């Protein structure tokens, strides 16, 4: 993938990994449109020179308006990345967790589908382009403290595989970015010393994206233990290790 002359839309890129990758694409020479919900952050990014658009991936009408705005100002759009996501712990012994589960499915899975559906006809008409979905190492090696988040990301992985098969022959590549834990703030780095440094993660991602053809899965070294745990025979031990985090739930204390 040539990252120097793309026209990229990243849904959910006003902070964290999405924003860092938006800046990397722009620095390489691509035109980037950042989508998000917070007007103040969008205004700040517009001042940096990014294209911006308001979008709430849980709202079909909002997604449609964002698509129309982007294609009106950037008719040569050739790359979309579905970065929007939310994750939170859940206590499955308490039925009150369902509200959080519904929010994660609506944002992480259905939000991904809404964005892809909105732009697929445009990319098919172009006869070329790239869709980059975003899953997680947790989708392959569950973190029991965040069960629905893991389930939503596993679902996006399966959806990405099916999307790639259905778009075969259209000229559209489908790649799946699989981040491990990445420290996007100093607080996250403090809470999880094993989390990857954001800048180092982004550098590795951009290097992988430049392969031709673009890899089906963008796997930085730090996520390989998650992705291949079943193959390597480490799955059960790692899930048991990660289950220790359940002690953080109020009901377990």
N, C-alpha and C positions, 0 to 999 in steps of 0.2 A: 504494500500500500504506500503510495507516494503521499506523504503528509505535508508536502510543501505547497500544494495548490488545491486543497480540498475546500469545499463549502460545507461546514459542519454545524449541525444543530445538536446541542446536548441538553436534554431535559433534566432538570435538577442539578444545575451546575453553579449555583450561587455561592457555594462553599465547599470545603472538603476536597475529596478526590475529583469530583466533577470540575470544580473551578481550576484546580491544578492542571488537569488535562486540557481544559479549555485554553489556559495560558500557554501550554506546551504546543498545542496545535497552532495557535496564533503566532508564537515565536518562530515556528518553522515556516510560516508564510501562508497558512490557511486562513480563510475567512470563517469566523466562528460566531454563531448565535447562541446565547445562553438563555435558557428558560428556567423560570422559577416562580414562586408565589409572592415573595416579599418585594414590594415596590422599592423600598429603600436600598436593598442590595442590588436590584436591577439598575437603579439610577447610578449607583456607584460604579458598576461595571460598564455602563454606557459611557461614563466619563473616561474609562480606561480605553475605550475604542471598540468594545465588543458590540455586536448586535444583541439586542435583548428582546425578550417577549415574555409576557405574563402567561403562566400555564399552571393549572392544577390538574395533575394526571388522574385524579379521582373524579373529575367532572368532564363528561363527554363533550359538552358544549365548549368548555374552556379549551380542550384539546383541539377541537375543530377551529376555533377562532385563532389559536396560535398557529396552526398549520396554514390557514389562509393568509395570515400576516407574514409568515416566513416566506411562503412561496411567492407572495406579491413582491417582496423586497429582495429575495434571493432565489430567483427561478432556476438557478443552476445548482441548487442544493443536491449534494450527492452522498452525504453521510449523516446518519442519525445515530445518537447514542442515548440509551434509555437509563439514565443514571438515578432517577428519582427513587428513593427508598426510605423506609423507616424500619427500625428494629427496637424491640423492647423485651425485657424479661417477662415471663408469665409463670404463674403458679397454677398448674393444671388441676390441683386439688380444689381450686376455688373457681366455680363457674363464672365469676365476675371477669375472668380473663378474656371472655369471648369478645368483648368490645375491642380490646387490643388486637386480638387475632383477626377480626374483621377488618380493622384499619390496615394491618400489614398486608393482608391478601389484596385488599382494594388498591393499595398503593404499589406494592412490589410486583404483584402478578398482573392484576387487571390494568393497572396503570401502564405497565410495559406493553400489554396487548393494545390498549387504546392508542398509544403513540405510534406503534408499528402500523396498526391498521390505518391511521390517519395519513401516513406518508408512503405506504407501499404502492398505491396506484401511481403516484408521481415517479417513484424510482423505476417501476416497471415500464412506464412510458419512456423514460430516459434510456432504458436498456443497459443501465450500469449504475453502480452505487454500492454502498456498504451500510449494513445495519450492525451496530455493536450493542448487544445486550449486556447487562451487568448482573452477575450472580454473586457468589461468595464461596469461599472455601467451606463455610458452614453448610452449604447445600450438599456437600459431598461427605463431610465429617461433622455430624450434628453437634451443636452446643446445647445440651439439654436445658440450660437456663432460658434459651430463646427458641422454643420449639416451632412456633408458627413462622418466625423469620426463616428458620432453616427450611421449612416446608415450602415457603413461597419461593425461595431461591432455587431449590431443587426443581420446582415446577417451571421456573423460567429456563433452567437448563434444558429440560425436556422440550419445552416450547421452542427454544432456539434450534434444537436438533430438527424438529419437525418443520420449522420455518425454512431452514436451510434446504431440506429435501424438497419442499414445495416450490421454492424459488429457483431450484436448479434449472439452468438453461436460460434464465432471464437476464443474466449479467450482474445480478446482485449477490454480493458476498455477505454471509452472515457469520459474525465472529462473536464470541462470548468472552467478556472480560471477567476473570475469576479472582477478585482480590482476597487476600488473607486479612488479618487485622492490620489496619494502617492507622498510625497516630496522626490525626488531622489537627489536633490541638495539643498544647503542652500538658493539659490535664489528662488527655487520653494516653499520652506517653508515660505520664506518672502512674496511672492506674494499671497500664498493661506494658511493662518493660519489654515484652516480646513483640509488640506491635512494630511494623516496619516504619521507617522514616518516610514521610510523605514524598519528599523530593527524590529519594532513592527509588521508591516504588514507581513514581511517574517516569523517571528516566528509563527504568527497565521496561515499563509498559510501552513507551514510545519506540524503543528499540525493537520490541517484538512486533509492534504494529507495522513497522516498515518492511517486514518480510514480504516476499512476493511468491505465491499468493499470501494474503493475510491469513495467519493461522486460524483454524476453527476455534481454538481456545487460547486465550492470552493468559499464559500461566507464568507468573514470576516465580523465581526459585523458592521464595518463602511460602508459596501455596502448594508446592508439590506434595508435601507430607499429607495435606488434606485430600488432594485430588486422587492420590493413588494409595490411600490407606487400606482399602479393601484388597487391592492387588498385592500390596506388600505385606499383608497379614498383620498389620498394626491397628486395624480398625477397632476391635473390641477393647484393647488396652487404652487407646486414645480416648474413646468415648467414656470409659470408666474414669479416666483421669479428668476429663472435662466435666464430668458429672459432679465433681467436688464443688463446683461453683453453685450447686443447688443450695448449699448451706447459707447462701446470701439471702434466700427468700425468708421473709418474716415468719412464715409458718414453720420453718425449719430451725428457728433460733430459740 
